[in-house]
């Protein structure tokens, strides 16, 4: 018998499925913020709690015995509530039985949609800058990532370039509005143009709408669900974590036509199968009152305006923030450092953590921009602004 301490025992080599992927910028900057005691406006999560009523609903669900596996697609009451909410907001009627699936957050939802529809060699268009999971998801499915930049400076969709990127091998397009990281919101005219571009194709749409209820200045969120030609080919992704300030719960949904949902659920049942039961029951009950999500734009717009007013007193130049809970800034009047180095400097020397916009591009793209998150308590924002006032 080989001695357990023998040098002959070794761990087998494992070729990486994602050889280019390392530690995310969010982990790096959050760790640095903790190390130096900086105000963390880098990672996008609230530092305040959710509505106590929602927590009470969870406790009551657990006490009522809702602690075992729910149905694979999700608790029926929650799927019914999501279908009713979507129809009320966007005018599209999804079947809760065959077209709504509860997921373990939006990130799992997007990966599952990609795995369900992308075959080896298929092309998937992503619009940069973009959330960092999109590209690796496509690569895990054996697909080819086709990167199309949003228009520099404004970050509006370059629709002619999107159209030019479509080939017979294109399987899907991923869009995100309201947009992370740039806070851009697609207009209805842009969504209708996208529908015209996709109409003659078999291209599927993965519409990441996790910030759907965070839109400001009267600008509406135009869901893919609200445009029949897009809804017919779309996986529409939403997030209770973002909407109700419970990002750690990791509960989201996907709405899609029945044939697409059938394929989505085939993958879903083998990567998570089901999602936290008492949270689903609590959310179903909480959704009976539409006020929490209907009041969310005003709640976050007040925070955005407070934050922008403070930033306007610095040498940082404000970029528009029409949606999401992010504010990007042009720091060119402050520093000539590249974006990653500037964010490191800002964290260490000023005491405020930010994320470089270049991190949302596969090959990087230096514009002198950084992203800050204003989903924070007023005292957190004021503490950050007091430090940023030195700029």
C-alpha positions in Angstrom: 0.0 0.0 0.0 1.3 3.5 -0.9 2.1 5.7 2.1 -0.3 8.6 2.3 2.6 11.0 2.6 4.3 9.5 -0.5 5.6 12.0 -3.1 3.9 9.6 -5.6 0.5 10.9 -4.6 -0.4 14.0 -6.6 -3.4 16.0 -7.7 -4.1 15.3 -11.4 -3.7 18.2 -13.8 -7.0 19.9 -14.7 -7.1 21.9 -17.9 -9.1 25.1 -17.2 -12.5 25.6 -18.9 -12.0 29.3 -18.4 -8.2 29.9 -18.6 -8.5 33.7 -18.9 -10.6 34.1 -15.8 -9.1 35.2 -12.5 -10.3 36.9 -9.4 -13.0 39.4 -10.3 -12.4 43.2 -10.0 -15.3 43.3 -7.6 -13.6 40.9 -5.2 -10.3 42.7 -5.6 -11.7 46.2 -4.9 -13.9 45.1 -2.0 -10.9 43.3 -0.3 -8.8 46.5 -0.8 -11.6 48.7 0.6 -11.8 46.5 3.7 -8.0 46.5 4.1 -7.6 50.2 4.0 -10.9 51.2 5.6 -12.4 52.8 2.5 -16.0 53.5 1.9 -17.0 50.7 -0.5 -18.9 52.2 -3.5 -17.4 49.6 -5.8 -19.5 46.4 -5.5 -23.2 46.9 -6.4 -25.1 45.9 -3.3 -27.2 47.9 -0.7 -25.8 48.5 2.8 -29.3 48.9 4.1 -31.9 46.2 5.0 -35.1 45.2 3.2 -38.6 46.0 4.3 -39.2 44.3 7.7 -42.6 43.0 6.4 -40.6 40.8 3.9 -38.5 39.3 6.6 -41.7 38.6 8.6 -43.2 36.9 5.6 -40.1 34.6 5.5 -40.3 33.7 9.2 -44.0 33.0 8.8 -43.4 30.8 5.8 -40.7 28.8 7.6 -43.0 28.4 10.7 -45.8 27.2 8.4 -43.6 24.4 7.2 -42.5 25.6 3.8 -39.0 24.2 4.2 -38.8 21.3 1.7 -38.3 21.3 -2.0 -40.7 23.4 -4.0 -41.8 22.5 -7.5 -38.9 22.6 -9.9 -40.1 25.7 -11.9 -40.9 27.6 -8.7 -43.7 28.0 -6.2 -46.9 28.4 -8.2 -48.1 31.5 -6.2 -44.8 33.3 -7.0 -45.0 32.4 -10.7 -48.6 33.7 -10.7 -47.6 36.9 -9.0 -44.7 37.5 -11.5 -47.0 36.9 -14.4 -49.6 39.3 -13.0 -47.0 42.0 -12.4 -45.4 41.6 -15.8 -48.8 41.9 -17.5 -49.7 44.9 -15.5 -46.4 46.7 -16.2 -45.6 45.6 -19.7 -48.8 44.4 -21.2 -47.6 40.9 -22.0 -49.5 37.9 -20.6 -47.1 35.0 -19.7 -48.5 31.7 -18.5 -47.3 31.1 -15.0 -47.3 27.3 -15.6 -45.3 27.2 -18.8 -43.5 30.5 -19.3 -42.3 31.7 -15.8 -39.4 30.0 -14.0 -37.9 31.0 -10.6 -34.1 31.0 -10.6 -31.2 31.2 -8.1 -30.7 34.8 -9.0 -30.1 36.5 -12.3 -26.6 35.2 -12.8 -27.8 31.6 -12.7 -30.7 32.6 -15.0 -28.4 34.0 -17.7 -26.0 31.0 -17.5 -29.0 28.6 -17.8 -30.4 30.5 -20.8 -27.1 30.4 -22.5 -26.6 26.7 -21.8 -30.1 26.0 -23.0 -29.7 27.6 -26.4 -26.0 27.8 -27.3 -24.3 24.9 -29.0 -20.6 24.5 -29.7 -19.5 26.9 -32.4 -22.6 29.2 -32.1 -21.9 32.9 -31.9 -23.4 35.1 -29.2 -23.3 38.9 -29.4 -22.6 40.8 -26.2 -22.5 44.6 -26.0 -19.5 46.0 -24.2 -19.0 47.3 -21.6 -21.0 44.5 -20.0 -21.6 42.4 -16.8 -18.7 40.1 -16.4 -20.6 36.8 -16.5 -21.8 37.0 -20.1 -18.6 36.1 -21.9 -17.6 33.2 -19.6 -21.2 31.8 -19.9 -20.9 31.6 -23.6 -17.5 30.0 -23.4 -18.7 27.4 -21.0 -21.4 26.5 -23.6 -18.7 26.1 -26.3 -20.0 29.2 -28.0 -18.0 32.1 -29.6 -18.3 35.5 -28.0 -18.8 38.3 -30.5 -18.2 41.6 -28.8 -19.9 44.8 -30.1 -19.1 48.0 -28.3 -21.7 50.5 -27.2 -21.1 53.9 -28.6 -18.1 55.4 -26.6 -19.1 58.3 -24.4 -22.8 57.9 -24.6 -23.0 54.1 -24.3 -26.1 54.0 -26.5 -26.5 50.9 -28.7 -24.8 51.0 -32.0 -27.7 49.3 -33.9 -26.1 49.3 -37.4 -23.0 47.6 -35.9 -25.2 45.1 -34.1 -26.9 44.3 -37.4 -23.6 43.9 -39.1 -22.4 41.5 -36.5 -25.2 39.0 -37.1 -24.2 36.0 -39.2 -25.8 32.6 -40.0 -23.9 31.3 -36.9 -25.4 33.9 -34.5 -27.5 32.1 -31.9 -28.3 34.8 -29.4 -27.8 38.5 -28.5 -27.5 39.6 -24.8 -28.8 43.1 -24.0 -28.9 44.9 -20.6 -31.2 47.8 -19.8 -31.0 49.7 -17.5 -27.3 49.1 -18.0 -24.6 48.0 -15.7 -22.1 49.7 -15.5 -23.1 52.9 -17.4 -26.7 53.5 -16.2 -27.9 53.9 -19.8 -31.6 53.1 -20.5 -32.6 51.9 -23.9 -35.4 53.9 -25.5 -38.5 52.4 -27.0 -37.4 53.5 -30.5 -34.1 51.6 -30.0 -35.9 48.5 -28.8 -38.2 48.7 -31.8 -35.2 49.1 -34.1 -33.7 46.0 -32.5 -36.9 44.1 -33.2 -36.6 45.1 -36.9 -33.0 43.9 -37.0 -33.9 40.5 -35.5 -37.2 39.9 -37.3 -35.7 38.1 -40.4 -33.3 36.0 -38.2 -33.5 33.1 -35.9 -31.5 35.0 -33.3 -32.7 34.6 -29.7 -32.6 37.5 -27.2 -31.4 37.3 -23.6 -32.7 40.5 -22.0 -31.0 41.3 -18.6 -33.5 43.6 -16.9 -32.5 43.2 -13.3 -32.6 47.0 -12.7 -36.1 47.4 -14.3 -37.5 49.3 -11.4 -34.6 51.8 -11.1 -35.3 54.4 -13.8 -35.3 58.1 -13.2 -36.5 61.5 -14.4 -39.7 60.0 -15.8 -37.7 57.8 -18.3 -39.6 54.5 -18.6 -38.1 51.0 -18.6 -38.9 49.4 -22.0 -38.9 45.7 -21.3 -38.5 43.2 -24.1 -41.7 41.8 -22.8 -43.5 45.0 -23.9 -42.6 44.5 -27.6 -44.3 41.4 -29.1 -41.7 40.8 -31.7 -39.0 40.7 -29.0 -41.0 38.9 -26.4 -41.5 36.0 -28.9 -37.8 35.3 -29.0 -36.6 36.5 -25.6 -35.5 35.2 -22.2 -36.4 38.1 -19.9 -34.4 38.1 -16.7 -35.4 39.8 -13.5 -34.1 39.9 -9.9 -35.9 40.1 -6.6 -32.5 40.7 -5.0 -32.0 44.0 -6.8 -35.6 45.1 -6.5 -36.2 44.4 -2.8 -32.6 45.0 -1.4 -32.0 41.3 -0.7 -29.1 40.4 -3.1 -27.9 37.6 -0.8 -31.2 35.7 -1.2 -30.3 35.0 -4.9 -33.8 34.7 -6.2 -34.7 35.8 -9.7 -37.0 34.9 -12.6 -37.0 34.2 -16.3 -40.0 34.8 -18.5 -39.9 33.3 -22.0 -42.3 31.7 -24.5 -43.3 28.1 -23.7 -41.0 26.4 -26.2 -38.0 28.4 -24.9 -39.0 27.8 -21.3 -39.2 24.1 -21.9 -35.6 24.1 -23.0 -34.6 26.5 -20.2 -36.1 24.2 -17.6 -34.3 21.1 -18.9 -31.0 22.8 -18.0 -32.4 24.5 -14.8 -33.4 21.2 -13.3 -29.9 19.8 -13.5 -27.9 22.9 -12.3 -30.0 24.0 -9.4 -33.3 22.1 -9.7 -35.1 24.4 -7.2 -34.8 27.6 -5.3 -35.1 28.6 -1.6 -38.7 27.7 -0.6 -39.6 30.1 2.3 -38.2 33.0 0.3 -40.4 32.2 -2.6 -43.5 32.0 -0.5 -42.5 35.3 1.2 -42.0 37.0 -2.1 -45.3 35.8 -3.5 -47.1 37.3 -0.5 -45.1 40.5 -0.7 -45.8 41.0 -4.4 -49.5 41.3 -3.6 -48.8 45.0 -2.8 -47.3 46.8 -5.8 -46.2 49.8 -3.9 -42.6 48.6 -3.0 -41.6 48.3 -6.6 -43.7 51.2 -7.9 -42.1 53.5 -5.3 -38.5 52.3 -6.1 -37.7 54.8 -8.8 -38.4 57.7 -6.4 -36.5 56.0 -3.6 -33.3 55.6 -5.7 -33.7 58.9 -7.6 -33.4 60.8 -4.3 -30.2 58.9 -3.5 -28.9 59.5 -7.0 -29.6 63.2 -6.8 -28.0 63.5 -3.3 -24.9 61.8 -4.6 -24.7 63.7 -7.9 -25.1 67.0 -6.0 -22.1 66.1 -3.9 -20.0 64.9 -6.8 -20.7 68.1 -8.7 -18.6 70.0 -6.1 -15.6 67.9 -7.1 -13.5 67.9 -10.3 -15.1 64.6 -11.3 -17.3 65.0 -14.4 -20.7 63.3 -14.1 -21.9 61.0 -16.8 -25.7 60.6 -17.2 -27.4 58.1 -14.8 -30.8 57.3 -16.2 -31.2 53.9 -14.6 -29.7 51.2 -12.3 -28.0 52.3 -9.1 -24.7 53.3 -10.6 -23.1 56.6 -11.3 -20.1 56.8 -13.6 -17.6 59.7 -13.6 -14.9 61.0 -15.9 -11.8 61.6 -13.7 -9.6 63.1 -16.4 -9.5 66.4 -14.6 -8.1 64.7 -11.5 -5.6 62.2 -12.8 -3.9 60.7 -15.9 -3.7 57.2 -14.4 -5.3 54.4 -16.2 -8.7 53.3 -14.8 -7.5 50.4 -12.7 -4.6 52.3 -11.2 -6.9 55.3 -10.5 -9.4 53.2 -8.7 -6.6 51.7 -6.6 -5.3 55.2 -5.9 -8.8 56.5 -5.0 -9.3 53.6 -2.6 -6.0 53.9 -0.9 -5.4 57.6 -0.9 -8.9 59.1 -0.8 -10.7 56.3 1.0 -13.5 55.6 -1.5 -13.6 52.4 -3.6 -14.8 52.5 -7.2 -14.7 50.1 -10.2 -12.9 50.9 -13.5 -15.2 50.8 -16.5 -12.4 49.2 -18.4 -13.0 46.0 -16.3 -16.3 45.5 -18.2 -14.5 45.2 -21.5 -12.8 41.9 -22.4 -9.7 43.6 -23.8 -10.0 46.7 -21.6 -10.7 50.1 -23.1 -9.3 53.2 -21.4 -11.7 56.2 -21.3 -10.8 57.7 -17.9 -14.1 56.5 -16.4 -14.9 54.9 -13.0 -18.2 53.4 -11.7 -19.6 54.2 -8.2 -22.6 52.7 -6.5 -25.2 54.8 -4.7 -27.3 52.0 -3.3 -26.2 53.0 0.2 -27.4 54.6 3.3 -27.4 58.4 3.2 -24.7 58.4 5.9 -22.5 56.1 3.7 -23.0 58.4 0.7 -22.2 61.5 2.8 -19.1 59.9 4.2 -17.9 59.1 0.7 -18.7 62.6 -0.5 -16.8 64.2 2.4 -13.7 62.2 1.3 -14.3 62.9 -2.4 -14.6 66.6 -1.7 -10.7 66.7 -1.7 -10.9 66.1 -5.4 
